[in-house]
Amino acid sequence: SLDPQFYWFLGHVFILLGSLFYALSTLGIAVSIRAGIYWYRQTYFLIIASFVFILYSDYVKLRIKHFTTPVALLYDANVQYLSISILWFIFNPFIGTLPPFAIFSFSHVLSFLHSHLLPALGYSPQSGLSVSISNFLTTNTPAFMSTVANVELFLFIRLALALFTFRLAAFIKFAVFLVFFRLRYQTSVYTYRVIQNWEVFIDRTLSNPNVPIVVKETWITFKGYVRNIFGTLLGGPTGFHAEEKSR
């Protein structure tokens, strides 16, 4: 029988294909909206299955991870992404949610190709193709994770703006994503850096003498409001982990 890892690899291949087909449907290219929704659902089903597989391997089969309380599970990145993928699966398609998972799957496909498929095909670890893939992953993984963090920040902003529709679904999605984003901010150095970088960027932009004082004051007031009102929710980094490598 085939190694379960191979089925996991195939799952990530189909996640990439499903993400591509859904993107094409949203752009009105080649794939109909109805077909796009189908691929959206199927892709999230595979995403959920992939995280269940990882968590089963970690906590049940291999027992390589330990936790003191069930709450500590929330600080596992795989649990975080499983939860948010279930959220996107339950509700109507929300454009922009699939790219982070597509990025993860792309990395997994390349990793499996490098560590399993190429050796099975007779390529040595020192072969040009193997070295190229390894160097590509080493060089670009930080950029991939920063891209994911940026997408998640913009999703957070979109969900916050959606609250003004005063729909129950908007409040549920925002509440769940707020917890998710808080955990990412606390446990992922990439999310933390992205937020800090955007704050610095906006500060520098508004420091221009041509920017009206009222705009600068509004930004300062907004930052203070977020820190005072939502500070206990967003919290701060509790110690970054290498969870980016576990997915």
C-alpha positions as CSV (number, residue, x, y, z in Angstrom):
1,S,0.0,0.0,0.0
2,L,1.1,3.6,-0.6
3,D,2.5,5.7,2.2
4,P,-0.1,7.9,3.9
5,Q,2.3,10.8,3.2
6,F,1.8,10.3,-0.5
7,Y,-2.0,10.7,-0.1
8,W,-1.3,13.8,2.0
9,F,0.9,15.1,-0.9
10,L,-1.9,14.4,-3.4
11,G,-4.2,16.3,-1.1
12,H,-2.0,19.4,-1.3
13,V,-1.8,19.1,-5.1
14,F,-5.6,19.2,-5.3
15,I,-5.7,22.1,-2.9
16,L,-3.5,24.0,-5.3
17,L,-5.7,23.0,-8.3
18,G,-8.9,23.9,-6.4
19,S,-7.5,27.3,-5.4
20,L,-6.5,27.9,-9.0
21,F,-10.0,27.0,-10.3
22,Y,-11.7,29.1,-7.7
23,A,-9.5,32.1,-8.6
24,L,-10.3,31.7,-12.2
25,S,-14.0,31.6,-11.5
26,T,-13.8,34.8,-9.5
27,L,-12.0,36.4,-12.5
28,G,-14.6,35.0,-14.9
29,I,-12.0,33.0,-16.8
30,A,-12.7,29.5,-18.1
31,V,-14.5,28.4,-14.8
32,S,-18.1,29.2,-14.1
33,I,-19.2,30.7,-10.7
34,R,-21.1,27.6,-9.9
35,A,-18.0,25.4,-10.6
36,G,-15.9,27.8,-8.6
37,I,-18.1,27.5,-5.6
38,Y,-17.9,23.7,-5.9
39,W,-14.1,23.8,-6.0
40,Y,-14.1,26.2,-3.1
41,R,-16.0,23.7,-1.0
42,Q,-13.9,20.7,-2.1
43,T,-10.7,22.6,-1.5
44,Y,-11.6,23.5,2.1
45,F,-12.7,19.9,2.7
46,L,-9.2,18.8,1.7
47,I,-7.6,21.6,3.8
48,I,-9.6,20.4,6.8
49,A,-8.6,16.8,6.1
50,S,-4.9,17.8,5.9
51,F,-4.9,19.5,9.3
52,V,-6.8,16.6,10.8
53,F,-4.1,14.3,9.5
54,I,-1.3,16.4,10.9
55,L,-3.0,16.7,14.3
56,Y,-3.8,13.0,14.4
57,S,-0.2,12.1,13.7
58,D,1.1,14.6,16.3
59,Y,-1.2,14.0,19.2
60,V,-2.6,10.5,18.7
61,K,-0.4,8.3,16.5
62,L,3.1,9.5,17.2
63,R,2.4,11.3,20.5
64,I,5.4,13.6,19.9
65,K,3.7,16.7,21.3
66,H,2.6,17.3,24.8
67,F,0.3,19.9,26.3
68,T,-0.7,20.7,29.9
69,T,-4.2,21.9,29.3
70,P,-6.7,21.7,26.4
71,V,-6.4,25.5,26.1
72,A,-2.7,25.1,25.3
73,L,-3.8,23.4,22.1
74,L,-4.9,26.8,20.8
75,Y,-1.3,27.8,20.6
76,D,-0.6,25.0,18.0
77,A,-0.7,26.6,14.6
78,N,-2.3,23.6,13.1
79,V,-5.2,23.8,15.5
80,Q,-5.5,27.5,14.7
81,Y,-5.6,26.9,10.9
82,L,-7.9,23.9,11.3
83,S,-10.4,26.2,13.2
84,I,-10.3,29.0,10.7
85,S,-10.6,26.6,7.7
86,I,-13.8,25.1,9.3
87,L,-15.1,28.7,9.5
88,W,-14.5,29.4,5.8
89,F,-16.0,26.0,4.9
90,I,-19.2,26.6,6.8
91,F,-20.0,30.1,5.5
92,N,-20.5,31.3,1.9
93,P,-17.2,31.7,-0.1
94,F,-15.2,34.7,1.1
95,I,-12.7,35.9,-1.5
96,G,-9.2,36.1,-0.3
97,T,-9.2,33.2,2.2
98,L,-7.6,30.5,0.1
99,P,-4.2,32.1,-0.8
100,P,-2.6,31.4,2.6
101,F,-3.5,27.7,2.3
102,A,-2.4,27.6,-1.3
103,I,1.0,29.0,-0.2
104,F,1.2,26.3,2.5
105,S,0.3,23.6,0.0
106,F,2.8,24.9,-2.6
107,S,5.6,24.6,0.0
108,H,4.5,21.1,1.0
109,V,4.4,19.9,-2.6
110,L,7.9,21.2,-3.2
111,S,9.1,19.7,0.1
112,F,7.6,16.3,-0.7
113,L,9.0,16.4,-4.3
114,H,12.5,17.2,-2.8
115,S,12.5,14.7,0.0
116,H,10.5,11.8,-1.5
117,L,9.7,11.8,-5.2
118,L,13.1,12.9,-6.5
119,P,15.0,10.2,-4.5
120,A,12.4,7.6,-5.7
121,L,13.1,8.7,-9.2
122,G,16.9,8.3,-8.7
123,Y,17.9,11.9,-8.1
124,S,20.6,12.3,-5.4
125,P,20.3,15.0,-2.8
126,Q,23.3,16.7,-4.6
127,S,21.6,16.7,-8.0
128,G,21.0,20.1,-9.6
129,L,17.2,19.9,-9.3
130,S,17.2,18.8,-5.7
131,V,19.6,21.6,-4.7
132,S,17.6,24.1,-6.6
133,I,14.3,23.1,-4.8
134,S,16.1,23.1,-1.5
135,N,17.6,26.6,-2.1
136,F,14.3,27.9,-3.3
137,L,12.5,26.8,-0.2
138,T,15.2,28.1,2.1
139,T,15.3,31.5,0.4
140,N,11.6,32.1,-0.1
141,T,9.9,30.5,3.0
142,P,10.2,33.7,5.0
143,A,8.6,35.7,2.1
144,F,5.9,33.1,1.8
145,M,5.0,33.4,5.5
146,S,5.1,37.2,5.4
147,T,2.7,37.1,2.5
148,V,0.4,34.9,4.5
149,A,0.5,37.3,7.4
150,N,-0.2,40.2,5.1
151,V,-3.2,38.5,3.6
152,E,-4.5,37.6,7.1
153,L,-4.2,41.2,8.2
154,F,-6.2,42.4,5.2
155,L,-8.8,39.7,5.9
156,F,-9.1,41.0,9.4
157,I,-9.6,44.5,8.2
158,R,-12.3,43.3,5.7
159,L,-14.1,41.4,8.4
160,A,-14.0,44.5,10.6
161,L,-15.5,46.6,7.9
162,A,-18.1,44.0,7.2
163,L,-19.5,44.5,10.8
164,F,-21.2,47.7,9.4
165,T,-23.5,45.4,7.4
166,F,-25.0,44.4,10.9
167,R,-25.4,40.8,9.8
168,L,-25.1,38.0,12.3
169,A,-22.7,36.1,10.0
170,A,-20.4,39.1,9.8
171,F,-20.2,39.2,13.7
172,I,-19.6,35.5,14.0
173,K,-16.8,35.5,11.4
174,F,-15.2,38.6,12.9
175,A,-15.3,37.1,16.4
176,V,-13.7,33.8,15.3
177,F,-11.1,35.5,13.2
178,L,-10.3,37.9,16.0
179,V,-9.4,35.0,18.2
180,F,-7.4,33.4,15.4
181,F,-5.6,36.6,14.6
182,R,-4.8,37.3,18.2
183,L,-3.2,33.8,18.5
184,R,-1.2,34.4,15.3
185,Y,0.0,37.7,16.7
186,Q,1.1,36.0,19.9
187,T,2.8,33.0,18.4
188,S,4.0,33.9,14.9
189,V,7.0,36.2,14.4
190,Y,5.8,36.9,10.8
191,T,2.4,38.2,11.9
192,Y,4.0,40.3,14.6
193,R,6.5,41.8,12.2
194,V,3.9,42.5,9.5
195,I,1.7,44.5,12.0
196,Q,4.8,46.4,13.2
197,N,6.0,47.1,9.7
198,W,2.6,48.5,8.6
199,E,2.4,50.7,11.7
200,V,5.9,52.1,10.9
201,F,4.9,52.6,7.3
202,I,1.8,54.5,8.1
203,D,3.7,56.6,10.7
204,R,6.3,57.5,8.2
205,T,3.8,58.3,5.5
206,L,1.8,60.6,7.8
207,S,4.9,62.3,9.0
208,N,5.0,64.1,5.6
209,P,4.4,67.9,6.3
210,N,1.8,67.9,3.5
211,V,-0.5,65.6,5.4
212,P,-3.2,67.5,7.2
213,I,-2.9,67.7,10.9
214,V,-6.4,66.2,11.3
215,V,-5.4,63.1,9.5
216,K,-2.3,62.7,11.7
217,E,-4.4,63.2,14.8
218,T,-7.0,60.8,13.7
219,W,-4.4,58.1,13.1
220,I,-2.9,58.7,16.6
221,T,-6.3,58.6,18.2
222,F,-7.1,55.4,16.3
223,K,-3.9,53.7,17.4
224,G,-4.6,54.7,21.0
225,Y,-8.1,53.5,20.7
226,V,-7.0,50.1,19.4
227,R,-4.3,49.7,22.1
228,N,-6.6,50.8,25.0
229,I,-9.8,49.0,23.9
230,F,-8.5,46.0,22.1
231,G,-5.1,45.7,23.9
232,T,-6.3,42.9,26.2
233,L,-7.7,41.0,23.2
234,L,-4.7,41.3,20.9
235,G,-2.3,41.0,23.8
236,G,1.3,40.8,22.8
237,P,3.8,38.2,21.8
238,T,4.0,35.3,24.3
239,G,7.1,33.8,22.7
240,F,7.4,32.8,19.1
241,H,7.6,29.2,18.1
242,A,8.7,27.3,15.0
243,E,5.1,26.5,14.2
244,E,5.6,27.8,10.7
245,K,7.5,24.7,9.8
246,S,4.9,22.2,11.2
247,R,2.2,22.8,8.6
